[in-house]
Each structure stands twice: as C-alpha cells, then as structure tokens.
Amino acid sequence: MLIHSVLLQNGARFVDIPVEDVSEYMGRSDCFVWVALRDATPEELEKMQEEFDLPPLAIEDAYHGHQRPKLEEYDGEHFFAVMHLLTLNEEEDDYLRGEVNLFVGNNYILSVRNHSPQPFLGVRRRCEQEPELLSLGAGFVFYALMDAVVDRYFPLMDSLESELESVEDSIFSKSAPYRDNIERLYAIKRRITTLKHAVAPLMEVAGKLHGGRTPRPTTACQEYFRDVHDHLVRINAALDTLRETAATAIQVNLSLVTIEVSEVNKRLAAWAGIFAIVTAFAGIWGMNFKYMPELDSPWGYPAALTLLVGASGFLYYRFKKTGWL
C-alpha cells in the first residue's frame, strides 16, 4: 500500500508525484525522492525495483521480512537497512513485531513498513519543519526515521521497569501467589529479550554511520547518528540491568517458595513428633496382656492421660521455642 510518493526540489516543501515518474527524477542532482509503502505487495516491490533500480536480494528481504536489524552497502552509494518496530500487545503480554526496510541512495529513500500499525507521519512533519536539515538529503531523512524508531523504544523500556518494580514489591507480599509472580517475571524477561534483539544489532548499525568511513548518503549527518548511537547504548545498558534484575527476582521468588515449603515441612514434622509419642504410649497400653502394672491401679488411666498430655506439652514447648511451630 502506497503511503506517499513525494519530491523535494531546490529545498522547497515536499510535493506529491506519481510513482511512475520516480525514475525521471533519479538522475537529477537537484531532486530528492521519498516513497513510503506499508505492507507492500510483490507487485509494488517489483515496481519500486524498476523505478529505483534496487538490488533483487534486498527486495526479497523486504518482502519476506523476519530480518535482524542490519545495514548492507552497495557500491558505497546505496545501502539497505532493516529496523524492528515493536508495539505492546496487552492482551498477550508480548510485543507485536514489525519491520521497516529502508533503501537509501544519494537522492532518494524508499521505506517499506511491514506488520506494524505505527505510522511515520510525524517524521515527515519534522523534516518539513527543518528545511535547513532536510537540505542534507536522504541521510537526514534516514536519521529522522531511525531516531523515531529508537524513541519508541524508550516507553517500552520504561514500561518494563515499572512492571518489574511492581512484581518485586509483590514478591514479598504473602497475598500474591508465587506462581503468578513467576509467570509475570518470565513474561517480562521474554519482552526484555525481544527488545534486546531489536536494540543490540541496531546499535551496531548506528555505530557504522558515524566516525571513519560511512556510506556516502549519510556523510553529512554523522553527528546525528552519533546521538542515535548514544541513545541505543543507554537503552542496551538499561536492558542488561533489567534482565539481570528479572533473573534475580526469579531466583528470589523461587527461594521464597523453598523457604515456605521448608516452613510447612517443619510444622508437619513437629506435629508428627507430638502425635508419634502419643501413639507410642497408646500402642504400649493398648496391648492385650493380662499381667500389666497399670491395669490394677485405680489411678492408672488418669496417670496415663497426664503423662501423654505432659509429654505432648513438653514437645510443643520445645518445637515452639526453636521456631518450628
């Protein structure tokens, strides 16, 4: 689906052009073309390949998707980039994973967004409001798109931090079931891993776009990509900390379960000991022998009960004192 096909000429505002006219402006140095597609069909991608003269393998990656974030250069004049778009699905407590594929040249950029409801209308408005930066060409538009993707990672990270803090508070609450805590922690850990898989490779991509040899379309924007790289480094470090915290919380939760089971076992063992001595005495006096010292004594029964109660009370006192009851 075509979102927009616009032309920037001589630093003016974007104007819409038909897709069929894109190839006419490709050879002109005073023009910049930006085409955006969403969930493109094979026919649309084939048309884009003809208009922009794009590498067939990159077109195949854009259609099939499921690529890790990456940057592939072609002759130093063109490159193909992939970034992940993540949206929280609250019903399944996981992320909806989409992709944006970018084909960038000296005077053009083609963006293909797949499996993601997040639009990039704000990026176009930003570019139109900064004409002096837009004059840098495709490199600045690529930076604006990357910056928009990275900025969307921050709310996801903040949400993970808040949810993890909530689970940590409930771990030591006896009213919260341990199983629920484990399930929530594993869900958080799964989302951290998904976000990590989006951030870490993209950090490598951003690192290639500033300092040293960079693709020609991004040469004038290296300082902007350094800023994006710094953001990604910060997010990546925060994710490492969150992953360690989640793993620690899981271990603490399991340890508390073990302690709780141990406490129950101690109580059961203490009561079993008390009833064992009662059972032992009752078993001895319950044997059907004719000649037993207690049978002829009028105080035998009260004395037996007193002994049983006294022995049981003594064991209860000892178990209570040691913390078993």
C-alpha positions as CSV (number, residue, x, y, z in Angstrom):
1,M,0.0,0.0,0.0
2,L,1.4,3.4,-1.0
3,I,1.6,5.9,1.8
4,H,3.2,8.8,-0.1
5,S,5.4,9.5,-3.0
6,V,6.9,12.9,-2.7
7,L,9.6,15.1,-4.3
8,L,11.8,17.7,-2.8
9,Q,13.3,20.1,-5.4
10,N,15.6,23.0,-4.7
11,G,14.9,23.0,-1.0
12,A,11.2,23.5,-1.4
13,R,8.5,21.6,0.5
14,F,7.5,18.1,-0.4
15,V,5.2,17.8,-3.4
16,D,3.3,14.6,-4.3
17,I,4.3,12.9,-7.5
18,P,3.1,9.7,-9.3
19,V,5.2,6.6,-8.6
20,E,5.6,6.2,-12.4
21,D,7.5,9.4,-12.5
22,V,10.1,8.5,-9.9
23,S,12.7,7.2,-12.4
24,E,12.6,10.5,-14.3
25,Y,14.0,12.3,-11.2
26,M,16.5,9.7,-10.2
27,G,19.3,11.1,-12.4
28,R,18.8,14.7,-11.3
29,S,21.1,16.1,-8.6
30,D,18.6,18.9,-7.6
31,C,15.9,16.5,-6.6
32,F,15.2,14.2,-3.7
33,V,12.5,11.5,-3.8
34,W,10.9,9.8,-0.8
35,V,8.5,6.9,-1.3
36,A,6.8,5.2,1.6
37,L,5.0,1.9,1.5
38,R,3.1,-0.2,4.0
39,D,2.7,-4.0,3.8
40,A,3.9,-3.8,0.2
41,T,2.7,-6.5,-2.2
42,P,5.2,-8.3,-4.6
43,E,3.8,-6.2,-7.5
44,E,4.5,-2.9,-5.6
45,L,8.0,-4.0,-4.7
46,E,8.7,-5.1,-8.3
47,K,7.6,-1.6,-9.4
48,M,9.9,0.0,-6.9
49,Q,12.8,-2.1,-8.1
50,E,12.2,-0.9,-11.6
51,E,11.9,2.7,-10.6
52,F,14.9,2.8,-8.2
53,D,17.0,0.1,-9.8
54,L,17.2,-1.8,-6.4
55,P,19.2,-5.0,-5.7
56,P,17.0,-8.1,-6.1
57,L,18.2,-9.7,-2.9
58,A,17.3,-6.6,-0.8
59,I,13.9,-6.6,-2.4
60,E,13.5,-10.2,-1.4
61,D,14.4,-9.4,2.2
62,A,11.9,-6.6,2.2
63,Y,9.1,-8.8,1.1
64,H,9.7,-11.9,3.2
65,G,10.8,-9.9,6.3
66,H,12.0,-11.6,9.6
67,Q,15.4,-10.0,9.2
68,R,17.6,-8.9,12.1
69,P,18.4,-5.2,12.2
70,K,21.2,-4.7,9.7
71,L,22.9,-2.4,7.2
72,E,24.1,-3.6,3.8
73,E,26.0,-1.3,1.5
74,Y,26.0,-1.5,-2.3
75,D,28.9,0.3,-4.0
76,G,29.2,2.9,-1.3
77,E,26.4,4.9,-3.0
78,H,23.4,2.9,-1.8
79,F,22.5,0.9,1.2
80,F,19.7,-1.2,2.6
81,A,18.8,-1.1,6.3
82,V,16.3,-3.0,8.5
83,M,14.9,-1.9,11.8
84,H,12.4,-3.5,14.1
85,L,9.1,-1.8,15.2
86,L,7.7,-3.1,18.5
87,T,4.2,-2.5,19.8
88,L,2.9,-3.7,23.2
89,N,0.1,-6.2,22.9
90,E,-1.5,-6.0,26.3
91,E,-3.9,-9.0,25.7
92,E,-1.0,-11.4,25.1
93,D,1.5,-9.5,27.3
94,D,4.0,-9.5,24.5
95,Y,5.2,-7.3,21.6
96,L,3.8,-7.2,18.1
97,R,6.9,-7.3,16.0
98,G,7.1,-5.3,12.7
99,E,9.8,-4.1,10.5
100,V,10.8,-1.1,8.5
101,N,13.0,-1.7,5.4
102,L,14.9,1.3,4.0
103,F,16.5,1.7,0.7
104,V,18.7,4.8,0.7
105,G,20.7,6.5,-2.1
106,N,22.2,9.9,-2.7
107,N,18.9,11.5,-3.8
108,Y,16.2,9.0,-2.7
109,I,14.8,7.0,0.1
110,L,12.3,4.2,0.0
111,S,10.7,3.0,3.2
112,V,8.7,-0.2,3.4
113,R,6.8,-0.8,6.7
114,N,5.5,-4.3,7.4
115,H,3.3,-5.8,10.1
116,S,3.2,-2.6,12.2
117,P,0.4,-0.2,13.0
118,Q,2.9,2.6,13.8
119,P,2.9,5.4,11.2
120,F,5.8,7.8,10.4
121,L,3.7,10.8,9.7
122,G,5.5,12.7,12.5
123,V,8.8,12.1,10.7
124,R,7.6,13.8,7.5
125,R,6.3,16.8,9.5
126,R,9.6,17.1,11.3
127,C,11.5,17.1,8.0
128,E,9.3,19.7,6.5
129,Q,9.7,21.9,9.6
130,E,13.5,21.7,9.4
131,P,14.3,22.7,5.8
132,E,17.9,23.5,6.6
133,L,18.5,20.0,7.8
134,L,16.3,18.5,5.0
135,S,18.8,20.0,2.6
136,L,21.2,17.3,3.7
137,G,19.2,14.9,1.7
138,A,18.4,11.3,2.1
139,G,20.9,10.9,5.0
140,F,18.8,13.3,7.2
141,V,15.5,11.5,6.4
142,F,17.1,8.2,7.2
143,Y,18.3,9.7,10.5
144,A,14.8,11.0,11.3
145,L,13.3,7.6,10.7
146,M,15.9,5.8,12.8
147,D,15.5,8.4,15.5
148,A,11.7,7.9,15.5
149,V,12.2,4.1,15.8
150,V,14.7,4.4,18.7
151,D,12.5,7.0,20.5
152,R,9.7,4.4,20.5
153,Y,11.9,2.0,22.4
154,F,12.1,4.3,25.5
155,P,8.4,4.0,26.5
156,L,8.7,0.2,26.2
157,M,11.7,0.2,28.4
158,D,10.0,2.5,31.0
159,S,7.0,0.1,31.0
160,L,9.3,-2.8,31.7
161,E,11.0,-1.0,34.6
162,S,7.6,-0.1,36.1
163,E,6.2,-3.6,35.8
164,L,9.3,-5.2,37.2
165,E,9.2,-2.9,40.2
166,S,5.6,-3.8,40.7
167,V,6.4,-7.6,40.7
168,E,9.4,-7.0,43.0
169,D,7.0,-5.4,45.5
170,S,4.6,-8.3,45.3
171,I,7.3,-10.9,45.8
172,F,7.4,-10.3,49.5
173,S,3.7,-10.0,49.9
174,K,2.2,-13.2,51.2
175,S,-1.1,-12.3,49.5
176,A,0.4,-12.6,46.0
177,P,0.6,-16.2,44.6
178,Y,4.1,-17.3,43.8
179,R,3.0,-18.8,40.6
180,D,1.6,-15.6,39.3
181,N,4.9,-13.8,40.1
182,I,6.9,-16.4,38.2
183,E,4.6,-16.1,35.2
184,R,4.8,-12.3,35.2
185,L,8.6,-12.4,35.6
186,Y,9.0,-14.8,32.7
187,A,6.7,-12.6,30.5
188,I,8.9,-9.5,31.4
189,K,12.0,-11.5,30.7
190,R,10.7,-12.5,27.3
191,R,9.8,-8.9,26.4
192,I,13.3,-7.8,27.5
193,T,14.8,-10.4,25.2
194,T,12.7,-9.2,22.3
195,L,13.6,-5.6,22.8
196,K,17.2,-6.6,23.2
197,H,17.2,-8.3,19.9
198,A,15.9,-5.1,18.3
199,V,18.3,-2.8,20.0
200,A,21.7,-4.6,20.1
201,P,22.1,-5.1,16.3
202,L,20.7,-1.6,15.6
203,M,23.4,-0.2,17.9
204,E,26.0,-1.8,15.6
205,V,24.2,-0.3,12.6
206,A,24.3,3.2,14.2
207,G,28.0,2.7,15.1
208,K,28.8,2.3,11.4
209,L,27.2,5.6,10.5
210,H,29.5,7.9,12.4
211,G,33.2,8.1,12.5
212,G,35.5,6.7,9.9
213,R,34.2,5.6,6.6
214,T,30.4,5.9,6.3
215,P,28.0,5.4,3.3
216,R,28.0,8.5,1.1
217,P,24.4,9.4,1.7
218,T,25.0,9.7,5.5
219,T,28.4,11.5,5.4
220,A,26.9,14.9,6.3
221,C,24.8,13.6,9.2
222,Q,27.4,11.7,11.2
223,E,26.9,13.8,14.4
224,Y,23.2,13.0,14.3
225,F,23.8,9.2,14.0
226,R,26.3,9.5,16.9
227,D,23.4,10.9,19.0
228,V,21.2,7.9,18.0
229,H,24.0,5.6,18.8
230,D,24.3,7.1,22.3
231,H,20.6,6.5,22.9
232,L,20.9,2.9,21.8
233,V,23.9,2.3,24.1
234,R,21.9,3.7,27.0
235,I,18.8,1.5,26.2
236,N,21.1,-1.5,25.8
237,A,22.7,-1.0,29.1
238,A,19.3,-0.5,30.8
239,L,18.1,-3.7,29.2
240,D,21.1,-5.6,30.6
241,T,20.3,-4.3,34.0
242,L,16.6,-5.2,33.7
243,R,17.5,-8.7,32.5
244,E,19.8,-9.3,35.5
245,T,17.1,-7.8,37.9
246,A,14.4,-10.1,36.4
247,A,16.7,-13.1,36.7
248,T,17.5,-12.2,40.3
249,A,13.8,-11.7,41.1
250,I,13.0,-15.1,39.7
251,Q,15.7,-16.7,41.9
252,V,14.4,-14.8,45.0
253,N,10.9,-15.9,44.2
254,L,12.0,-19.5,43.9
255,S,14.0,-19.2,47.1
256,L,10.9,-17.8,49.0
257,V,8.9,-20.8,47.7
258,T,11.6,-23.1,49.0
259,I,11.6,-21.4,52.4
260,E,7.8,-21.5,52.6
261,V,7.9,-25.3,51.8
262,S,10.6,-25.8,54.4
263,E,8.5,-23.9,57.0
264,V,5.5,-26.1,56.2
265,N,7.6,-29.3,56.4
266,K,8.9,-28.2,59.8
267,R,5.4,-27.7,61.1
268,L,4.3,-31.0,59.8
269,A,7.4,-32.7,61.3
270,A,6.8,-31.1,64.7
271,W,3.1,-32.2,64.8
272,A,4.1,-35.6,63.6
273,G,6.6,-35.9,66.5
274,I,4.0,-34.9,69.0
275,F,1.5,-37.4,67.7
276,A,4.2,-40.0,67.5
277,I,4.9,-40.0,71.2
278,V,1.1,-40.2,71.9
279,T,0.8,-43.1,69.5
280,A,3.8,-44.9,71.1
281,F,2.3,-44.7,74.6
282,A,-1.2,-45.6,73.4
283,G,0.2,-48.5,71.5
284,I,2.0,-49.9,74.5
285,W,-1.0,-49.6,76.8
286,G,-3.3,-50.9,74.2
287,M,-1.6,-54.3,74.1
288,N,-3.9,-57.1,75.4
289,F,-1.7,-58.7,78.0
290,K,-3.3,-59.9,81.3
291,Y,-0.4,-59.0,83.6
292,M,0.4,-55.3,83.2
293,P,1.3,-53.0,86.1
294,E,-1.2,-50.3,85.2
295,L,-4.3,-52.5,84.9
296,D,-4.9,-52.9,88.6
297,S,-4.2,-49.3,89.6
298,P,-7.2,-47.0,90.1
299,W,-5.0,-44.1,89.1
300,G,-3.6,-45.8,86.0
301,Y,-5.9,-44.1,83.5
302,P,-5.6,-40.5,84.8
303,A,-1.8,-41.1,85.2
304,A,-1.6,-42.3,81.6
305,L,-3.5,-39.3,80.3
306,T,-1.4,-36.9,82.4
307,L,1.8,-38.5,81.0
308,L,0.5,-38.2,77.4
309,V,-0.5,-34.5,77.9
310,G,2.7,-33.7,79.7
311,A,4.9,-35.3,77.1
312,S,2.9,-33.6,74.3
313,G,3.1,-30.2,76.0
314,F,6.8,-30.6,76.6
315,L,7.4,-31.3,72.8
316,Y,5.1,-28.5,71.8
317,Y,7.1,-26.1,74.0
318,R,10.4,-27.2,72.6
319,F,9.2,-27.0,69.0
320,K,7.7,-23.6,69.6
321,K,10.9,-22.4,71.2
322,T,13.0,-23.5,68.2
323,G,10.6,-21.8,65.7
324,W,9.1,-25.0,64.2
325,L,5.6,-24.1,65.4
